[in-house]
Amino acid sequence: MRSVKTAKLLILVAAGLSFLFSIYLWFSVDKDQGAFVGLWVPSILSFGALLTNGGGRHE
């Protein structure tokens, strides 16, 4: 159970860092790069949901 909580925390941290990095890119460097990195957030969260739920298998 603890490993699932740790995995969920790491996934949320990764998504949060990606979100913050996309905001930085959007306002400082290039809006296109910021939008591209911003698309990582739902991808990270979806992949994390897939991993933590066992790939859709029911026990």
PDB file of N, CA, C and O in Angstrom:
ATOM      1  N   MET A   1       0.829  -1.195   0.000  1.00  0.00           N
ATOM      2  CA  MET A   1       0.000   0.000   0.000  1.00  0.00           C
ATOM      3  C   MET A   1       0.867   1.251   0.000  1.00  0.00           C
ATOM      4  O   MET A   1       0.528   2.256  -0.625  1.00  0.00           O
ATOM      5  N   ARG A   2       1.977   1.180   0.699  1.00  0.00           N
ATOM      6  CA  ARG A   2       2.839   2.353   0.775  1.00  0.00           C
ATOM      7  C   ARG A   2       3.451   2.672  -0.579  1.00  0.00           C
ATOM      8  O   ARG A   2       3.625   3.842  -0.920  1.00  0.00           O
ATOM      9  N   SER A   3       3.780   1.642  -1.356  1.00  0.00           N
ATOM     10  CA  SER A   3       4.385   1.883  -2.664  1.00  0.00           C
ATOM     11  C   SER A   3       3.396   2.565  -3.612  1.00  0.00           C
ATOM     12  O   SER A   3       3.806   3.351  -4.466  1.00  0.00           O
ATOM     13  N   VAL A   4       2.110   2.277  -3.472  1.00  0.00           N
ATOM     14  CA  VAL A   4       1.105   2.928  -4.307  1.00  0.00           C
ATOM     15  C   VAL A   4       1.004   4.403  -3.943  1.00  0.00           C
ATOM     16  O   VAL A   4       0.896   5.255  -4.825  1.00  0.00           O
ATOM     17  N   LYS A   5       1.039   4.707  -2.648  1.00  0.00           N
ATOM     18  CA  LYS A   5       0.990   6.104  -2.212  1.00  0.00           C
ATOM     19  C   LYS A   5       2.222   6.859  -2.685  1.00  0.00           C
ATOM     20  O   LYS A   5       2.123   8.012  -3.104  1.00  0.00           O
ATOM     21  N   THR A   6       3.383   6.214  -2.622  1.00  0.00           N
ATOM     22  CA  THR A   6       4.616   6.838  -3.096  1.00  0.00           C
ATOM     23  C   THR A   6       4.552   7.074  -4.596  1.00  0.00           C
ATOM     24  O   THR A   6       4.974   8.126  -5.077  1.00  0.00           O
ATOM     25  N   ALA A   7       4.033   6.113  -5.332  1.00  0.00           N
ATOM     26  CA  ALA A   7       3.908   6.258  -6.787  1.00  0.00           C
ATOM     27  C   ALA A   7       2.966   7.400  -7.138  1.00  0.00           C
ATOM     28  O   ALA A   7       3.257   8.197  -8.030  1.00  0.00           O
ATOM     29  N   LYS A   8       1.840   7.483  -6.440  1.00  0.00           N
ATOM     30  CA  LYS A   8       0.890   8.566  -6.701  1.00  0.00           C
ATOM     31  C   LYS A   8       1.504   9.923  -6.393  1.00  0.00           C
ATOM     32  O   LYS A   8       1.280  10.889  -7.123  1.00  0.00           O
ATOM     33  N   LEU A   9       2.275  10.000  -5.319  1.00  0.00           N
ATOM     34  CA  LEU A   9       2.932  11.256  -4.970  1.00  0.00           C
ATOM     35  C   LEU A   9       3.945  11.651  -6.035  1.00  0.00           C
ATOM     36  O   LEU A   9       4.002  12.814  -6.432  1.00  0.00           O
ATOM     37  N   LEU A  10       4.741  10.701  -6.499  1.00  0.00           N
ATOM     38  CA  LEU A  10       5.727  10.995  -7.541  1.00  0.00           C
ATOM     39  C   LEU A  10       5.054  11.433  -8.841  1.00  0.00           C
ATOM     40  O   LEU A  10       5.555  12.319  -9.533  1.00  0.00           O
ATOM     41  N   ILE A  11       3.938  10.822  -9.166  1.00  0.00           N
ATOM     42  CA  ILE A  11       3.200  11.195 -10.372  1.00  0.00           C
ATOM     43  C   ILE A  11       2.676  12.624 -10.253  1.00  0.00           C
ATOM     44  O   ILE A  11       2.780  13.404 -11.200  1.00  0.00           O
ATOM     45  N   LEU A  12       2.119  12.967  -9.107  1.00  0.00           N
ATOM     46  CA  LEU A  12       1.620  14.326  -8.907  1.00  0.00           C
ATOM     47  C   LEU A  12       2.747  15.350  -8.927  1.00  0.00           C
ATOM     48  O   LEU A  12       2.577  16.444  -9.464  1.00  0.00           O
ATOM     49  N   VAL A  13       3.895  15.008  -8.348  1.00  0.00           N
ATOM     50  CA  VAL A  13       5.047  15.913  -8.374  1.00  0.00           C
ATOM     51  C   VAL A  13       5.529  16.108  -9.806  1.00  0.00           C
ATOM     52  O   VAL A  13       5.825  17.232 -10.213  1.00  0.00           O
ATOM     53  N   ALA A  14       5.609  15.030 -10.567  1.00  0.00           N
ATOM     54  CA  ALA A  14       6.047  15.131 -11.965  1.00  0.00           C
ATOM     55  C   ALA A  14       5.078  15.989 -12.777  1.00  0.00           C
ATOM     56  O   ALA A  14       5.510  16.824 -13.572  1.00  0.00           O
ATOM     57  N   ALA A  15       3.783  15.795 -12.586  1.00  0.00           N
ATOM     58  CA  ALA A  15       2.793  16.593 -13.311  1.00  0.00           C
ATOM     59  C   ALA A  15       2.865  18.059 -12.889  1.00  0.00           C
ATOM     60  O   ALA A  15       2.754  18.954 -13.728  1.00  0.00           O
ATOM     61  N   GLY A  16       3.050  18.304 -11.603  1.00  0.00           N
ATOM     62  CA  GLY A  16       3.167  19.678 -11.118  1.00  0.00           C
ATOM     63  C   GLY A  16       4.396  20.382 -11.660  1.00  0.00           C
ATOM     64  O   GLY A  16       4.329  21.543 -12.065  1.00  0.00           O
ATOM     65  N   LEU A  17       5.523  19.676 -11.667  1.00  0.00           N
ATOM     66  CA  LEU A  17       6.744  20.264 -12.223  1.00  0.00           C
ATOM     67  C   LEU A  17       6.593  20.538 -13.714  1.00  0.00           C
ATOM     68  O   LEU A  17       7.060  21.562 -14.211  1.00  0.00           O
ATOM     69  N   SER A  18       5.952  19.638 -14.414  1.00  0.00           N
ATOM     70  CA  SER A  18       5.708  19.845 -15.840  1.00  0.00           C
ATOM     71  C   SER A  18       4.821  21.067 -16.063  1.00  0.00           C
ATOM     72  O   SER A  18       5.061  21.853 -16.979  1.00  0.00           O
ATOM     73  N   PHE A  19       3.814  21.222 -15.239  1.00  0.00           N
ATOM     74  CA  PHE A  19       2.921  22.376 -15.338  1.00  0.00           C
ATOM     75  C   PHE A  19       3.680  23.678 -15.100  1.00  0.00           C
ATOM     76  O   PHE A  19       3.535  24.637 -15.858  1.00  0.00           O
ATOM     77  N   LEU A  20       4.486  23.705 -14.044  1.00  0.00           N
ATOM     78  CA  LEU A  20       5.266  24.909 -13.748  1.00  0.00           C
ATOM     79  C   LEU A  20       6.273  25.213 -14.847  1.00  0.00           C
ATOM     80  O   LEU A  20       6.476  26.374 -15.201  1.00  0.00           O
ATOM     81  N   PHE A  21       6.901  24.178 -15.388  1.00  0.00           N
ATOM     82  CA  PHE A  21       7.862  24.368 -16.472  1.00  0.00           C
ATOM     83  C   PHE A  21       7.167  24.896 -17.725  1.00  0.00           C
ATOM     84  O   PHE A  21       7.725  25.725 -18.444  1.00  0.00           O
ATOM     85  N   SER A  22       5.956  24.417 -17.985  1.00  0.00           N
ATOM     86  CA  SER A  22       5.230  24.908 -19.160  1.00  0.00           C
ATOM     87  C   SER A  22       4.850  26.379 -18.998  1.00  0.00           C
ATOM     88  O   SER A  22       4.882  27.137 -19.968  1.00  0.00           O
ATOM     89  N   ILE A  23       4.490  26.785 -17.782  1.00  0.00           N
ATOM     90  CA  ILE A  23       4.192  28.200 -17.530  1.00  0.00           C
ATOM     91  C   ILE A  23       5.436  29.050 -17.749  1.00  0.00           C
ATOM     92  O   ILE A  23       5.365  30.117 -18.358  1.00  0.00           O
ATOM     93  N   TYR A  24       6.579  28.576 -17.252  1.00  0.00           N
ATOM     94  CA  TYR A  24       7.839  29.289 -17.460  1.00  0.00           C
ATOM     95  C   TYR A  24       8.136  29.441 -18.949  1.00  0.00           C
ATOM     96  O   TYR A  24       8.478  30.530 -19.410  1.00  0.00           O
ATOM     97  N   LEU A  25       8.006  28.357 -19.693  1.00  0.00           N
ATOM     98  CA  LEU A  25       8.283  28.417 -21.131  1.00  0.00           C
ATOM     99  C   LEU A  25       7.307  29.351 -21.842  1.00  0.00           C
ATOM    100  O   LEU A  25       7.709  30.120 -22.716  1.00  0.00           O
ATOM    101  N   TRP A  26       6.040  29.289 -21.476  1.00  0.00           N
ATOM    102  CA  TRP A  26       5.013  30.098 -22.122  1.00  0.00           C
ATOM    103  C   TRP A  26       5.322  31.588 -21.982  1.00  0.00           C
ATOM    104  O   TRP A  26       5.231  32.336 -22.956  1.00  0.00           O
ATOM    105  N   PHE A  27       5.687  32.019 -20.769  1.00  0.00           N
ATOM    106  CA  PHE A  27       5.886  33.442 -20.528  1.00  0.00           C
ATOM    107  C   PHE A  27       7.309  33.924 -20.787  1.00  0.00           C
ATOM    108  O   PHE A  27       7.516  35.119 -20.996  1.00  0.00           O
ATOM    109  N   SER A  28       8.289  33.033 -20.779  1.00  0.00           N
ATOM    110  CA  SER A  28       9.679  33.466 -20.890  1.00  0.00           C
ATOM    111  C   SER A  28      10.337  33.128 -22.217  1.00  0.00           C
ATOM    112  O   SER A  28      11.091  33.947 -22.744  1.00  0.00           O
ATOM    113  N   VAL A  29      10.087  31.980 -22.762  1.00  0.00           N
ATOM    114  CA  VAL A  29      10.851  31.505 -23.911  1.00  0.00           C
ATOM    115  C   VAL A  29       9.998  31.529 -25.175  1.00  0.00           C
ATOM    116  O   VAL A  29      10.178  32.390 -26.037  1.00  0.00           O
ATOM    117  N   ASP A  30       9.075  30.587 -25.280  1.00  0.00           N
ATOM    118  CA  ASP A  30       8.303  30.426 -26.507  1.00  0.00           C
ATOM    119  C   ASP A  30       6.949  29.821 -26.163  1.00  0.00           C
ATOM    120  O   ASP A  30       6.870  28.817 -25.456  1.00  0.00           O
ATOM    121  N   LYS A  31       5.895  30.434 -26.663  1.00  0.00           N
ATOM    122  CA  LYS A  31       4.551  29.945 -26.354  1.00  0.00           C
ATOM    123  C   LYS A  31       4.302  28.546 -26.914  1.00  0.00           C
ATOM    124  O   LYS A  31       3.609  27.743 -26.291  1.00  0.00           O
ATOM    125  N   ASP A  32       4.863  28.254 -28.083  1.00  0.00           N
ATOM    126  CA  ASP A  32       4.681  26.918 -28.665  1.00  0.00           C
ATOM    127  C   ASP A  32       5.321  25.842 -27.796  1.00  0.00           C
ATOM    128  O   ASP A  32       4.731  24.783 -27.581  1.00  0.00           O
ATOM    129  N   GLN A  33       6.514  26.108 -27.299  1.00  0.00           N
ATOM    130  CA  GLN A  33       7.178  25.139 -26.420  1.00  0.00           C
ATOM    131  C   GLN A  33       6.407  24.987 -25.115  1.00  0.00           C
ATOM    132  O   GLN A  33       6.280  23.880 -24.592  1.00  0.00           O
ATOM    133  N   GLY A  34       5.893  26.094 -24.590  1.00  0.00           N
ATOM    134  CA  GLY A  34       5.091  26.028 -23.372  1.00  0.00           C
ATOM    135  C   GLY A  34       3.837  25.194 -23.549  1.00  0.00           C
ATOM    136  O   GLY A  34       3.466  24.423 -22.664  1.00  0.00           O
ATOM    137  N   ALA A  35       3.178  25.350 -24.700  1.00  0.00           N
ATOM    138  CA  ALA A  35       1.982  24.552 -24.978  1.00  0.00           C
ATOM    139  C   ALA A  35       2.337  23.076 -25.124  1.00  0.00           C
ATOM    140  O   ALA A  35       1.599  22.207 -24.659  1.00  0.00           O
ATOM    141  N   PHE A  36       3.464  22.794 -25.768  1.00  0.00           N
ATOM    142  CA  PHE A  36       3.885  21.400 -25.944  1.00  0.00           C
ATOM    143  C   PHE A  36       4.158  20.739 -24.598  1.00  0.00           C
ATOM    144  O   PHE A  36       3.696  19.626 -24.346  1.00  0.00           O
ATOM    145  N   VAL A  37       4.901  21.415 -23.742  1.00  0.00           N
ATOM    146  CA  VAL A  37       5.202  20.850 -22.421  1.00  0.00           C
ATOM    147  C   VAL A  37       3.930  20.778 -21.578  1.00  0.00           C
ATOM    148  O   VAL A  37       3.787  19.873 -20.756  1.00  0.00           O
ATOM    149  N   GLY A  38       3.015  21.712 -21.769  1.00  0.00           N
ATOM    150  CA  GLY A  38       1.744  21.674 -21.055  1.00  0.00           C
ATOM    151  C   GLY A  38       0.928  20.432 -21.374  1.00  0.00           C
ATOM    152  O   GLY A  38       0.127  19.982 -20.555  1.00  0.00           O
ATOM    153  N   LEU A  39       1.130  19.879 -22.561  1.00  0.00           N
ATOM    154  CA  LEU A  39       0.426  18.648 -22.930  1.00  0.00           C
ATOM    155  C   LEU A  39       0.957  17.431 -22.190  1.00  0.00           C
ATOM    156  O   LEU A  39       0.306  16.386 -22.169  1.00  0.00           O
ATOM    157  N   TRP A  40       2.119  17.553 -21.590  1.00  0.00           N
ATOM    158  CA  TRP A  40       2.672  16.436 -20.826  1.00  0.00           C
ATOM    159  C   TRP A  40       1.856  16.165 -19.572  1.00  0.00           C
ATOM    160  O   TRP A  40       1.775  15.020 -19.127  1.00  0.00           O
ATOM    161  N   VAL A  41       1.247  17.201 -18.992  1.00  0.00           N
ATOM    162  CA  VAL A  41       0.556  17.054 -17.705  1.00  0.00           C
ATOM    163  C   VAL A  41      -0.546  15.993 -17.774  1.00  0.00           C
ATOM    164  O   VAL A  41      -0.522  15.063 -16.968  1.00  0.00           O
ATOM    165  N   PRO A  42      -1.504  16.086 -18.691  1.00  0.00           N
ATOM    166  CA  PRO A  42      -2.519  15.025 -18.724  1.00  0.00           C
ATOM    167  C   PRO A  42      -1.943  13.669 -19.124  1.00  0.00           C
ATOM    168  O   PRO A  42      -2.463  12.628 -18.722  1.00  0.00           O
ATOM    169  N   SER A  43      -0.871  13.682 -19.912  1.00  0.00           N
ATOM    170  CA  SER A  43      -0.241  12.409 -20.285  1.00  0.00           C
ATOM    171  C   SER A  43       0.378  11.737 -19.069  1.00  0.00           C
ATOM    172  O   SER A  43       0.231  10.529 -18.882  1.00  0.00           O
ATOM    173  N   ILE A  44       1.067  12.511 -18.245  1.00  0.00           N
ATOM    174  CA  ILE A  44       1.679  11.969 -17.026  1.00  0.00           C
ATOM    175  C   ILE A  44       0.596  11.445 -16.088  1.00  0.00           C
ATOM    176  O   ILE A  44       0.724  10.353 -15.534  1.00  0.00           O
ATOM    177  N   LEU A  45      -0.470  12.222 -15.911  1.00  0.00           N
ATOM    178  CA  LEU A  45      -1.544  11.800 -15.012  1.00  0.00           C
ATOM    179  C   LEU A  45      -2.263  10.556 -15.534  1.00  0.00           C
ATOM    180  O   LEU A  45      -2.625   9.679 -14.750  1.00  0.00           O
ATOM    181  N   SER A  46      -2.472  10.471 -16.839  1.00  0.00           N
ATOM    182  CA  SER A  46      -3.118   9.288 -17.419  1.00  0.00           C
ATOM    183  C   SER A  46      -2.252   8.050 -17.267  1.00  0.00           C
ATOM    184  O   SER A  46      -2.739   6.977 -16.913  1.00  0.00           O
ATOM    185  N   PHE A  47      -0.964   8.208 -17.539  1.00  0.00           N
ATOM    186  CA  PHE A  47      -0.042   7.086 -17.385  1.00  0.00           C
ATOM    187  C   PHE A  47       0.027   6.643 -15.924  1.00  0.00           C
ATOM    188  O   PHE A  47       0.077   5.447 -15.635  1.00  0.00           O
ATOM    189  N   GLY A  48       0.029   7.603 -15.011  1.00  0.00           N
ATOM    190  CA  GLY A  48       0.039   7.274 -13.591  1.00  0.00           C
ATOM    191  C   GLY A  48      -1.218   6.547 -13.157  1.00  0.00           C
ATOM    192  O   GLY A  48      -1.154   5.613 -12.357  1.00  0.00           O
ATOM    193  N   ALA A  49      -2.365   6.967 -13.680  1.00  0.00           N
ATOM    194  CA  ALA A  49      -3.617   6.277 -13.356  1.00  0.00           C
ATOM    195  C   ALA A  49      -3.594   4.851 -13.886  1.00  0.00           C
ATOM    196  O   ALA A  49      -4.074   3.929 -13.227  1.00  0.00           O
ATOM    197  N   LEU A  50      -3.039   4.677 -15.069  1.00  0.00           N
ATOM    198  CA  LEU A  50      -2.929   3.336 -15.642  1.00  0.00           C
ATOM    199  C   LEU A  50      -2.041   2.449 -14.776  1.00  0.00           C
ATOM    200  O   LEU A  50      -2.374   1.290 -14.527  1.00  0.00           O
ATOM    201  N   LEU A  51      -0.920   2.986 -14.319  1.00  0.00           N
ATOM    202  CA  LEU A  51       0.006   2.200 -13.503  1.00  0.00           C
ATOM    203  C   LEU A  51      -0.563   1.880 -12.127  1.00  0.00           C
ATOM    204  O   LEU A  51      -0.446   0.748 -11.657  1.00  0.00           O
ATOM    205  N   THR A  52      -1.174   2.859 -11.479  1.00  0.00           N
ATOM    206  CA  THR A  52      -1.644   2.643 -10.113  1.00  0.00           C
ATOM    207  C   THR A  52      -2.916   1.812 -10.054  1.00  0.00           C
ATOM    208  O   THR A  52      -3.216   1.227  -9.013  1.00  0.00           O
ATOM    209  N   ASN A  53      -3.670   1.746 -11.145  1.00  0.00           N
ATOM    210  CA  ASN A  53      -4.893   0.935 -11.160  1.00  0.00           C
ATOM    211  C   ASN A  53      -4.669  -0.450 -11.725  1.00  0.00           C
ATOM    212  O   ASN A  53      -5.627  -1.200 -11.908  1.00  0.00           O
ATOM    213  N   GLY A  54      -3.446  -0.801 -12.001  1.00  0.00           N
ATOM    214  CA  GLY A  54      -3.139  -2.140 -12.481  1.00  0.00           C
ATOM    215  C   GLY A  54      -3.491  -2.382 -13.933  1.00  0.00           C
ATOM    216  O   GLY A  54      -3.716  -3.525 -14.331  1.00  0.00           O
ATOM    217  N   GLY A  55      -3.541  -1.343 -14.722  1.00  0.00           N
ATOM    218  CA  GLY A  55      -3.814  -1.514 -16.143  1.00  0.00           C
ATOM    219  C   GLY A  55      -5.242  -1.899 -16.462  1.00  0.00           C
ATOM    220  O   GLY A  55      -5.508  -2.453 -17.529  1.00  0.00           O
ATOM    221  N   GLY A  56      -6.169  -1.617 -15.558  1.00  0.00           N
ATOM    222  CA  GLY A  56      -7.570  -1.920 -15.810  1.00  0.00           C
ATOM    223  C   GLY A  56      -7.987  -3.316 -15.402  1.00  0.00           C
ATOM    224  O   GLY A  56      -9.128  -3.710 -15.646  1.00  0.00           O
ATOM    225  N   ARG A  57      -7.099  -4.073 -14.789  1.00  0.00           N
ATOM    226  CA  ARG A  57      -7.447  -5.425 -14.336  1.00  0.00           C
ATOM    227  C   ARG A  57      -8.241  -5.355 -13.044  1.00  0.00           C
ATOM    228  O   ARG A  57      -7.933  -4.558 -12.158  1.00  0.00           O
ATOM    229  N   HIS A  58      -9.238  -6.169 -12.942  1.00  0.00           N
ATOM    230  CA  HIS A  58     -10.047  -6.232 -11.722  1.00  0.00           C
ATOM    231  C   HIS A  58      -9.647  -7.465 -10.932  1.00  0.00           C
ATOM    232  O   HIS A  58      -9.458  -8.549 -11.485  1.00  0.00           O
ATOM    233  N   GLU A  59      -9.524  -7.276  -9.634  1.00  0.00           N
ATOM    234  CA  GLU A  59      -9.136  -8.404  -8.769  1.00  0.00           C
ATOM    235  C   GLU A  59     -10.331  -9.000  -8.089  1.00  0.00           C
ATOM    236  O   GLU A  59     -10.194  -9.955  -7.325  1.00  0.00           O
TER     237      GLU A  59
END
